[in-house]
C-alpha cells in the first residue's frame, strides 16, 4: 500500500493512480513507499518517497571483494586466517 498525501486541494482516485503509475515508470528499480502531491493552481509538485534498500557491507580480502566468507574454499579461508592485520600504534 502506497501512502498518498494531497496538499492544497483534492484529486480523483484516477489522477492519484496516474501519478503512482508514472512514478513506477520513472523509477522501476525502486519501491515507492509514499507520494506527496502539492497542488498550486495549474501546477502539480509530486515527491516520491522510496523504501530503504538493503545494504551489505563488502570488504577487500586477499584481493577479492567479498561480503562474507561462505563462498571461499578451504585454502582461501586458511589464507584469510593467516593474514597479518596491521594497526596504527
C-alpha positions in Angstrom: 0.0 0.0 0.0 1.4 3.4 -1.0 0.6 6.3 1.3 -0.6 9.3 -0.7 -0.7 12.9 0.7 -2.5 15.6 -1.3 -2.0 19.2 -0.2 -3.9 22.4 -1.2 -6.8 20.6 -2.9 -8.3 17.3 -3.9 -7.6 14.8 -6.7 -9.7 12.0 -8.1 -8.6 8.4 -7.5 -7.8 8.1 -11.2 -5.4 11.1 -11.0 -3.7 9.7 -8.0 -3.3 6.3 -9.7 -1.8 8.1 -12.7 0.8 9.8 -10.6 1.7 6.5 -8.9 1.9 4.7 -12.3 4.2 7.5 -13.6 6.5 7.1 -10.6 6.7 3.3 -11.2 7.5 4.0 -14.8 10.2 6.6 -13.9 11.8 4.5 -11.1 11.2 0.8 -12.0 14.1 -0.4 -9.8 12.8 1.4 -6.6 9.8 0.6 -4.3 7.6 3.7 -3.8 6.6 4.0 -0.2 4.7 7.3 -0.3 3.7 10.1 -2.7 3.3 13.7 -1.7 1.3 15.7 -4.2 1.1 19.5 -3.8 -1.4 21.4 -5.9 -0.7 25.0 -6.9 -3.2 26.3 -9.4 -2.4 24.7 -12.8 0.9 23.2 -11.4 1.4 20.0 -9.5 4.5 19.1 -7.5 5.0 15.3 -7.0 7.5 14.0 -4.5 8.1 10.2 -4.3 9.5 8.6 -1.2 11.2 5.3 -1.6 11.7 2.3 0.7 15.2 1.7 2.0 17.5 -0.5 0.0 19.1 -3.3 2.0 22.9 -2.7 2.2 25.5 -5.4 2.5 29.0 -4.4 3.6 31.8 -5.7 1.4 35.5 -5.9 2.3 38.6 -6.5 0.3 40.2 -9.7 1.5 43.2 -11.3 -0.2 42.5 -9.4 -3.4 38.8 -10.2 -3.6 35.7 -8.0 -2.8 33.5 -10.1 -0.6 30.6 -9.7 1.8 31.0 -13.0 3.7 33.5 -15.8 3.5 30.9 -18.5 2.9 31.8 -18.9 -0.7 35.5 -19.3 0.0 37.1 -22.8 -0.3 39.3 -24.2 2.5 42.6 -22.8 1.0 41.2 -19.3 0.7 39.7 -19.5 4.3 43.1 -20.5 5.6 44.7 -17.6 3.7 42.3 -15.2 5.4 43.1 -16.7 8.9 46.9 -16.4 8.3 46.9 -12.9 7.1 48.6 -10.2 9.2 46.4 -7.4 10.4 48.2 -4.1 10.7 47.3 -1.5 13.3 48.3 2.1 13.9 50.1 2.2 17.3 
